[in-house]
């Protein structure tokens, strides 16, 4: 589109990532009259696609899966006019007065403003056997792979919301769920933690770490270390690793980040790079929930629209 001859952009607003933050930003951006292009490497939804039942999102009174929720967000954004592109984001470059994004296909797309909603990926334990048995008993998604291990002995590693919620889900498939956490208490919300501790199908082992995963063609046992007990081997059919996430912030290499690599923004979701806004799990935040990501996406879109109005020759 021709912005008064200043530059031909592919969109007014480019959104990288189609999780709840990106999809909400797309909806709000399109409703504000912006030409919105949203990029996603895989299917829209991000990590929310792995949620079995979304039970704590305001206004959802009945059980709804993460998949259905994300499909609703996608359909809403599309209905308001947002366009979707499935490709890989390779590099994001600042080119006054906007940005250009190099795609895995070799093409480039450009926009005067960008919302980075690339999320985070699962943290690995980096222990022997983890990579070797990935897909053969080692998994990072309980709702994806849990049904393969009905009535089996399952270990869950982690102590946050995801670990506790997924342990609850797995406890409906088997009576042998062992949740191990390296600390002496959970980091999860109190209600989730209490449910786990009161679940007869879940055995909790605090102050315990996983050191090794053994097997032949599939996982058969794990080596654990518990404070005061030392190393010991335990039979296992599956290991679900839910030990936190790593932010996907490499596209914004020059943006200010915290010590863990999450991008720091102001209350308008603006990063330290002019025109680059950030929302969702890639942003430094004290509380990562679907409802928070959606709210950040809405704010980011509003801020992006306001930013465009400040650019000479680009105002709508």
N, C-alpha and C positions, 0 to 999 in steps of 0.2 A: 504494500500500500504506500502511496506517496504522501509523505508528511510535509507538505509545503516545499517539496524539493530538497528537504534536508537529508533524508535517507529513506531508502525503501526497506521497510521492516517486514518480516514475515508475520508478526503479530504485535499488538500493543503490549501484551503481557505473556511472557513465557514462564510456564510452571514446570519445574523438574521434579517428578515424583507424583504418583497418583494414589497415595494413601489418604486417610481422612483429612489431613491438612491440605494436601494438594487439591483434592476433589472439592473441598469446601471453598478454597481460594478460587478455583475455577468457576464455581457457581456465583460467588459474590463478584468476581471480576466481570463475568459476562453480564450479570444483572446491572452492573454499573456502566454498561455500554462499551466495554473494552473488547477488542478482538483477542481472544484467549486461545493459546495453544498449550496443551498439557502433554508432557512427554513421560512415558513410562516404558521401562524395558520389558516388564512382564505384564501380567494381567493387572488391571486397576484394583487397588485395595491394600497393597502393602502387607504388613504383618497382621493387620486386623483380619485378613482372610483366614488366619489360623485359629481365630477365636471360635470356640464351639458355641457358646451362648453369650451374647452381649447383654449382661444383666444389670449394668449400672449406668446406662446412658439415659439422661433425662428425657422423659416423654415416651420411651419405649416400654410399654406396660407388659407386653407379652414377650415370650422368648423369641429372640431373633438371632440368627447366626451371623458371624462376622461377614461371611460371603454375601448374604442377602442385604445386610446393611451397606456394604460397599457398592453393591449393584444399584441400590437406591440412590446413593450419592452420585454415582456415575451417570445414571439416567437423568437426575436433576440437572447436573452440570451441562450435559449434552442438550437437554431441553431448552436451557437458557442461551445456547449458542456456542459453548466451548467446543473446540476441536481437539481431537486426540490423535497422537502420533506414537506408534510403538517402535522404539529404537533405543539404542544405548547412548548415554551421554558420555562423551570422551573427554572433552575439555571445554571450559567456559572462559572466554576472554573478554576483557573490558575494552570496548572500542567506542570512543566518544561519538555520539552521545548515548550509546547503549552497550549491548553485549552481543557477542556471537557465540554460538554453541556448535562445536564439532560433534557429529554423530558417528556411531559405529559404522553406518552405511557409507560414510565418507562425505555426506552432505553437510551443509551448514544451515542453521536457522538463526535469525536475529530478532531482537526486540529491545526497546528502550529501557525496559525494566524486567527483572527476573525474580521469581519466588523460588527459593531452593527448599524443597520439601522431600529430600532424598532419603530421609529416615535413618535407620540404623540396622546393622546386621547382627546376627547372633554371635556372641563371644564364644570362642572355643577354649577347651581346657589345655590343649597342646600337650597331651599325654600319650604315651605309647598305646597303640591300638585304636585311638579315636578316629584318625583318618582312614586307617585300614578297614575298619568295620562300619564306616559311614554308609548307611543304606542297608546294612546287614546286621541290624541290632542297635546301632547308634543313630539317634535322630535328634533333631532340634525343633520338632513340631509334633506335639502330642495328638492334636486332632487329625493331622495328616496320617500318622503312622500307628497311633495307638490301637486301632481296631485289629491290626495284625498280631497283637500280643494279648488277646483275650485269655484270661485265666493263666497268664504267665507271670513270672517274677520280674518286676520292673523297677529299675532304679531311676530316680529323678535327682538331678544335681542343680542346686540353686536355693535361694532363700527370699527372692522377691515376689512380686505379684504374679508374674508369669509362672514361676515354679510352683507356687501354691495353687493357683487356678488350674494348671495342667495336671497336678497331682490329684486334685479333686476329680477332674474329668477321667483320668486313668483309673481311679478307684471305682468307677462304675463299670469298668471292663474286667477288673481283677481284684482279688482280695489281698494281693501281694505287691503293694507299692511301698518302696522304701525311699523316703526323701532325705537326702543328706545335704547338710549345709556346713560350711567351714567355720561359721561363727556360732555363738551360744544362744542366738535368738534370730528370729526371722526379720527381714527388712520389709516384708509385705504389710499391707494394710491390716489393721488389727482384726477386722471381721474375717478376712481371708485366712489369716494365721490361726485364729481360733477354730475355724471350720476344719482345717487340716489337723490340728491337734486333737480334735474330738472325733475324727473319722476313724472308725475301727479298722478300715481297710488300708490305712496309711501308718507305716512305722516311721517315726522321725528320729534321725540320728544327727544331733548337733555336734559341733567341733570335729567334723569328719570330712576328709577330702578323698577324692578318687585319684589313685596313682597310676593305674594301669588297667587296660581292658584286654581280656584274653578271649580266645576262641579258635575255631578251625575255619569252617566256612561261614559261621555266624558267631555272635557273642555267646560265650558260655559262662564266663565268670569275670569278676572285677577284683582288683586289689585296692583295699581301703586303708586309711590311716585315721584312727580315732585317738584323740588326746587321752593319754593314760593307758591306752590299749595297744598302741603300736600298729604295725602292719598286719593285715590278715586278708584272706581270700574269701569271697562269698559268691555263691552261684547266682547267675543272672541270665535272663533271656533278652533283656533290652536295657539300654541306657538312654534316657532323655536328658540332654544337656540344656539347661535353661539358666545359665549363669550370667545373664546380663547382655548388654548390647554394645556395639562399637559404632559411633556415628559415621555416616557416609558423607564426610565433609571435604573430601579431597578436591572437589570441583571449585571450592572457594578457598584455595590455598593461601591467599593473602588476607583473608578475613580474620578478625580477632577471635580467638578461641580460648576456652578454658583449658585446664591441665589435662582433661580427658579427651580433648579434641572436638567438643561440642561448640557450635558457633554462638558467640555472644551477640545479643541484639539489645536495642532499647525497647520501650513498651509499645512502640509502633511496629515492631518486628524488623526494624532496619538494622542491617549489619554495618560494619565499619567501612564497607565499600558502597559508595553512593549508587542507588538504584537497585541494590541487591537486598532483597528481604528474605527472611528465613522463618519457617514454621514447622512444627512437628518434632519428631524424635531427634532430628539433627541439631536442634537448637538447645542451648544451655537452659535447663529448666529444673526447678525443684520437684516437679510432679509431672510424670509422663502418663497421660491417660488419653483415650480416644476423644473425650469431650474437650480436653485441653487442646489437643491438636486441631480439632475443628475450629475452636475459638481463635486460635492463632492464625489459622488459614484465612478466616474472615477478616481479621485485623490486617494481615499482610496484604490482602487484595485491596482493601480500602486505602491503605497507605501507599500502595503502588499506584492506584488511580490518582491520588493526591500528588504524588511525586511527578507523574507525567504532566500534570497541569503546570508544574514549575519549569518545564523544559521549553525554551523558546522554539516556536514552530511546531511543537508536538501536541500542544493542548487541543483537546477535542472541541 
